[in-house]
Amino acid sequence: MATNKQLSYHEEQNRNNIVRLRDILDTLPLFCKDYIRGITEYTSTRTRLAYAYDLRIFFEFLHENNPICAKQPITDYNIELLDQITRDDILEYLDFMSYYSKDGKEITNEERGKKRKISSLRSFYKYFYENEKIKTNPASLVPVPKQHEHDIIRLEPNEVATLLDLVENGDKLTKKEAQFHEKTKTRDLALLTLLLGTGIRVSECVGLDLNDVDFEVNGIRILRKGGKEAVVYFGEEVEIALLDYFEEREYIVPQEGHENALFLSLQNRRIAVRSVENLVKKYASKVTTLKKITPHKLRSTYGTSLYQETEDIYLVADVLGHNDVNTTRKHYAAQADMHRRMAANKVKLREK
C-alpha cells in the first residue's frame, strides 16, 4: 500500500499558495489567468499570489469607482477594457491606496505599499502590451513612488547579550510568560541565537528540517527566496545552542506530518512565522522599548555586525542572500561613512 510522501515546508507553502491563487483568479477577469501562466516560468508562487491580490484590489477599485466598469461583474471584463484605462485612472487608484476601508477594516499604504502596487500593474500591462494583446500601456507612464530610506533599526551588542541572557534565565517575564518559558526556553534560545548568528530570514528558519543541520561542518541548508538552495555556516555559540535543543528535541513526539521539522510549537507542529515574530517581540520588548524589533531587525543586526567586522560588502551580500550587492550597499553604506568620520580624528598633524 502506497503512503503519501511528507511534503517539506517549502513544498507545502507552494501548494497552499497555488490553491489560494486559484481561488483569487476565479474572482478576476479570465485574461488574468493568461498573465499568471505567462509569468510562471520566472516567478515564485508567492510572487504570483501577491500579484493576484494586487490585481484584485485594482479591479475592485475600478468596479466601484469607474462608471464603465461598474456596469458588469469583474469576471465578465474583456481584455479590451485595459485600453480604456488611462494614466489618470491609475494615478487615482494609487491615491485611493493611501487610505481605504474594506470589510470593516481600515487599510493604508505608505511608499513601499504603493511601489509594489504600481510594480504589479506595470508587469501586468507590460505582459499584454509586449504580446500585442493591447494597444496602450498607461501603467508605464506612471512613475514608481520614491521610497525614502530609513535608518537601520538593529540591536546594539550589549542589547544582543541582554536579550540572550533574558531568554536563558527568564528575567523580567510576567508570571504567565514564565510558565511558558520553562517549556520553550531551550528552543527559543536556539532559534534566536541562530537568527542572530547567521542572519537568515524567518521563513528560512521555520522551514528548516532536522537533516538540514550538519554539525560536521557547522552549516545549515536553507532555501533562499526564488527557490535557490544555499548553505549558511554558524559559529560556536550557535552550535552550542542548537546542540542543547537537539538533545531536547529528541524526546519530543511531533504531530503527524511534522516529524522532520526542526523547530516545533507547543502543539508539536512546525513553528509558524507568526509565532517566531511574537516570541521575538516578547523578548525584545523587555530589552528595549525604543525600538520595534522584529525577526528582520535581527537579520539587520547580524548584517551590521558582519560588515563592521569585515568591511566586505560583497561577503555580507553573499551571506545574507542578496542577489544584488547594491541592495546590501544601500542598507549598510552608512556604516562605511561612520568609519570614515572616525578616521578624521585618527591622524594628528601636530602634538598639542
Buried (B, 14 or more C-beta within 10 A) or exposed (E): EEEEEEEBBBEBBBEEBEEBBEEBBEBBBEBBBBBBEBBEEEBBBBBBBBBBBBBBBBBBBBBEEBEEBEEEEBEEBEBEBBBEBEBEBBBBBBEBBEEBEEEEEEEEBEEEBBBBBBBBBBBBBBBBBEEEBBEBBBBEBBEEBEEEEEEBBBBBEEBBEBBBEBBBEBEEBEEEEEEBBEEBBBBBBBBBBBBBBBBBBBBBBBBBBBEBBEEEEBBBBBBBBEEEEBEBEBEEEBBEBBEBBBEEBEEEEBEEEBBBBBBBBEEBBBBEBEBBBEBBEBBBEBBBEEBEBBBBBBBBBBBBBBBBEEEEBEBBBBBBBBEEEEEBBEBBBEBBEEEEEEEEEEEEEEEE
